[in-house]
Amino acid sequence: MSTLDSATDGELVKKAKKGDNEALAILIKRYLNIVFATCRQYLKNSDEADDATQETFVKVWRNLKRLDETRPVKPWFLEIAKNTSLDLLRKKRPLPFVNFESADGTNLLAETLAADGPSPLAELAAEEQKEIVNKALARLPDKTRKVLELYYNEGLNFREIGEALHKPLHTVKSRHRRALVRLRMLLDPGAANS
Protein backbone atom coordinates (compact mmCIF):
# COMPACT_ATOMS: atom_id res chain seq x y z
CA MET A 1 0.00 0.00 0.00
CA SER A 2 1.31 3.39 -1.01
CA THR A 3 1.57 6.30 1.39
CA LEU A 4 -0.45 8.26 -1.16
CA ASP A 5 -3.48 5.95 -0.78
CA SER A 6 -4.58 7.90 2.28
CA ALA A 7 -3.93 11.32 0.70
CA THR A 8 -6.85 13.65 0.04
CA ASP A 9 -7.97 14.32 -3.52
CA GLY A 10 -6.53 17.84 -3.25
CA GLU A 11 -3.12 16.51 -2.19
CA LEU A 12 -3.17 14.01 -5.04
CA VAL A 13 -4.09 16.71 -7.56
CA LYS A 14 -1.27 18.92 -6.31
CA LYS A 15 1.24 16.06 -6.69
CA ALA A 16 -0.16 14.98 -10.08
CA LYS A 17 0.21 18.56 -11.37
CA LYS A 18 3.91 18.28 -10.50
CA GLY A 19 4.20 15.11 -12.59
CA ASP A 20 3.65 12.47 -9.90
CA ASN A 21 2.18 9.61 -11.97
CA GLU A 22 1.42 7.52 -8.89
CA ALA A 23 -0.81 10.30 -7.51
CA LEU A 24 -2.67 10.48 -10.83
CA ALA A 25 -3.06 6.69 -10.90
CA ILE A 26 -4.59 6.73 -7.40
CA LEU A 27 -7.03 9.48 -8.42
CA ILE A 28 -8.07 7.50 -11.48
CA LYS A 29 -8.48 4.34 -9.40
CA ARG A 30 -10.67 6.22 -6.89
CA TYR A 31 -13.04 7.53 -9.53
CA LEU A 32 -12.87 4.83 -12.21
CA ASN A 33 -16.10 3.07 -11.23
CA ILE A 34 -18.26 6.18 -10.91
CA VAL A 35 -16.90 7.67 -14.15
CA PHE A 36 -17.64 4.38 -15.94
CA ALA A 37 -21.16 4.30 -14.43
CA THR A 38 -21.78 7.87 -15.60
CA CYS A 39 -20.62 7.05 -19.13
CA ARG A 40 -22.69 3.86 -19.12
CA GLN A 41 -25.75 5.82 -18.03
CA TYR A 42 -25.49 8.05 -21.09
CA LEU A 43 -24.27 5.54 -23.66
CA LYS A 44 -26.25 2.44 -22.58
CA ASN A 45 -23.41 0.26 -23.85
CA SER A 46 -20.48 -1.11 -21.82
CA ASP A 47 -17.97 -1.11 -24.69
CA GLU A 48 -18.74 2.50 -25.57
CA ALA A 49 -18.69 3.40 -21.87
CA ASP A 50 -15.20 1.85 -21.63
CA ASP A 51 -14.05 4.06 -24.51
CA ALA A 52 -15.68 7.15 -22.98
CA THR A 53 -14.13 6.39 -19.59
CA GLN A 54 -10.68 6.11 -21.12
CA GLU A 55 -11.20 9.33 -23.05
CA THR A 56 -12.45 11.04 -19.87
CA PHE A 57 -9.24 10.27 -18.02
CA VAL A 58 -7.14 11.37 -20.98
CA LYS A 59 -8.98 14.72 -20.81
CA VAL A 60 -8.45 14.82 -17.04
CA TRP A 61 -4.72 14.29 -17.54
CA ARG A 62 -4.54 16.95 -20.28
CA ASN A 63 -6.46 19.54 -18.24
CA LEU A 64 -5.11 18.75 -14.78
CA LYS A 65 -3.14 22.01 -14.63
CA ARG A 66 -6.43 23.96 -14.76
CA LEU A 67 -8.00 22.10 -11.82
CA ASP A 68 -8.12 24.00 -8.53
CA GLU A 69 -6.97 21.49 -5.89
CA THR A 70 -9.13 23.19 -3.27
CA ARG A 71 -12.33 22.27 -5.18
CA PRO A 72 -13.91 18.79 -5.11
CA VAL A 73 -12.59 16.51 -7.84
CA LYS A 74 -15.64 14.29 -8.29
CA PRO A 75 -17.96 16.89 -9.89
CA TRP A 76 -15.20 17.87 -12.31
CA PHE A 77 -14.56 14.22 -13.31
CA LEU A 78 -18.30 13.58 -13.73
CA GLU A 79 -18.76 16.71 -15.86
CA ILE A 80 -15.96 15.58 -18.18
CA ALA A 81 -17.46 12.05 -18.29
CA LYS A 82 -20.88 13.45 -19.19
CA ASN A 83 -19.53 15.74 -21.91
CA THR A 84 -17.34 12.98 -23.36
CA SER A 85 -20.33 10.61 -23.49
CA LEU A 86 -22.52 13.23 -25.13
CA ASP A 87 -19.78 13.92 -27.69
CA LEU A 88 -19.66 10.21 -28.54
CA LEU A 89 -23.45 10.14 -28.91
CA ARG A 90 -23.33 13.11 -31.29
CA LYS A 91 -20.70 11.43 -33.44
CA LYS A 92 -22.89 8.37 -34.00
CA ARG A 93 -24.50 8.43 -37.39
CA PRO A 94 -27.90 6.74 -37.65
CA LEU A 95 -28.21 4.15 -40.42
CA PRO A 96 -31.38 4.79 -42.45
CA PHE A 97 -33.92 1.94 -42.48
CA VAL A 98 -33.93 2.05 -46.28
CA ASN A 99 -30.46 0.42 -46.18
CA PHE A 100 -32.13 -2.76 -44.87
CA GLU A 101 -34.62 -3.13 -47.71
CA SER A 102 -34.40 -6.17 -49.94
CA ALA A 103 -34.74 -6.06 -53.72
CA ASP A 104 -38.51 -6.66 -53.44
CA GLY A 105 -38.94 -3.65 -51.11
CA THR A 106 -39.54 -5.53 -47.85
CA ASN A 107 -37.71 -4.30 -44.81
CA LEU A 108 -37.16 -7.15 -42.39
CA LEU A 109 -35.53 -4.89 -39.77
CA ALA A 110 -38.44 -2.44 -39.71
CA GLU A 111 -40.94 -5.30 -39.47
CA THR A 112 -38.97 -6.93 -36.63
CA LEU A 113 -38.57 -3.72 -34.65
CA ALA A 114 -42.14 -2.55 -35.13
CA ALA A 115 -43.50 -4.73 -32.31
CA ASP A 116 -40.70 -4.00 -29.82
CA GLY A 117 -40.28 -0.97 -27.60
CA PRO A 118 -42.68 1.79 -26.70
CA SER A 119 -45.07 3.06 -29.30
CA PRO A 120 -44.49 6.48 -30.83
CA LEU A 121 -47.51 7.68 -28.84
CA ALA A 122 -45.97 6.45 -25.56
CA GLU A 123 -42.65 8.10 -26.46
CA LEU A 124 -44.45 11.36 -27.19
CA ALA A 125 -46.28 11.20 -23.83
CA ALA A 126 -42.98 10.55 -22.01
CA GLU A 127 -41.35 13.47 -23.85
CA GLU A 128 -44.25 15.75 -22.94
CA GLN A 129 -43.99 14.69 -19.27
CA LYS A 130 -40.26 15.40 -19.32
CA GLU A 131 -40.93 18.86 -20.76
CA ILE A 132 -43.48 19.58 -18.01
CA VAL A 133 -40.97 18.59 -15.31
CA ASN A 134 -38.20 20.65 -16.93
CA LYS A 135 -40.48 23.71 -17.07
CA ALA A 136 -41.33 23.26 -13.39
CA LEU A 137 -37.63 22.88 -12.54
CA ALA A 138 -36.88 26.11 -14.39
CA ARG A 139 -39.31 27.91 -12.06
CA LEU A 140 -37.36 26.89 -8.97
CA PRO A 141 -34.79 29.28 -7.50
CA ASP A 142 -31.27 28.60 -8.81
CA LYS A 143 -29.87 27.53 -5.43
CA THR A 144 -32.52 24.84 -4.86
CA ARG A 145 -32.64 23.70 -8.50
CA LYS A 146 -28.86 23.22 -8.48
CA VAL A 147 -29.14 20.87 -5.48
CA LEU A 148 -31.71 18.73 -7.33
CA GLU A 149 -29.60 18.65 -10.50
CA LEU A 150 -26.46 17.61 -8.64
CA TYR A 151 -28.31 14.98 -6.60
CA TYR A 152 -30.49 13.40 -9.31
CA ASN A 153 -28.57 14.07 -12.54
CA GLU A 154 -24.97 13.89 -11.36
CA GLY A 155 -25.41 11.32 -8.58
CA LEU A 156 -23.68 13.36 -5.88
CA ASN A 157 -24.61 12.78 -2.25
CA PHE A 158 -25.52 15.64 0.09
CA ARG A 159 -22.01 15.92 1.53
CA GLU A 160 -20.48 16.16 -1.98
CA ILE A 161 -23.07 18.74 -3.00
CA GLY A 162 -22.18 20.77 0.09
CA GLU A 163 -18.51 20.65 -0.90
CA ALA A 164 -19.27 21.60 -4.50
CA LEU A 165 -21.49 24.52 -3.50
CA HIS A 166 -19.47 25.48 -0.41
CA LYS A 167 -22.55 25.07 1.82
CA PRO A 168 -23.07 23.20 5.12
CA LEU A 169 -24.71 19.77 4.98
CA HIS A 170 -27.88 20.92 6.77
CA THR A 171 -28.32 23.74 4.22
CA VAL A 172 -28.05 21.30 1.31
CA LYS A 173 -30.58 18.91 2.90
CA SER A 174 -32.96 21.78 3.63
CA ARG A 175 -32.73 23.10 0.06
CA HIS A 176 -33.32 19.59 -1.29
CA ARG A 177 -36.44 19.16 0.85
CA ARG A 178 -37.79 22.61 -0.07
CA ALA A 179 -37.09 22.03 -3.76
CA LEU A 180 -39.00 18.73 -3.75
CA VAL A 181 -42.00 20.28 -1.97
CA ARG A 182 -42.03 23.24 -4.37
CA LEU A 183 -41.63 20.99 -7.41
CA ARG A 184 -44.52 18.80 -6.21
CA MET A 185 -46.71 21.91 -5.84
CA LEU A 186 -45.77 23.14 -9.32
CA LEU A 187 -46.52 19.76 -10.90
CA ASP A 188 -49.78 19.17 -9.00
CA PRO A 189 -51.25 22.44 -7.69
CA GLY A 190 -54.24 20.54 -6.25
CA ALA A 191 -51.92 18.58 -3.93
CA ALA A 192 -51.23 21.73 -1.90
CA ASN A 193 -54.92 21.96 -0.95
CA SER A 194 -55.33 18.34 0.12
Buried (B, 14 or more C-beta within 10 A) or exposed (E): EEEBEEBEBBEBBBBBBEEBEBBBBBBBEBBBEBBBBBBBBBBEEEEBBBBBBBBBBEBBBEEBEEBEBEBBBBBBBBEBBBBBBEEBEEEEEEEEEEEBBEEEEEBEEEEEEEEEEEEEEEEEEEEEEEEEEEEBBEEBEEBBBBBBBBBEEBBBEBEBBBBBBEBEEEBBBBBBEBBBEBBEBBBEEEEEEE
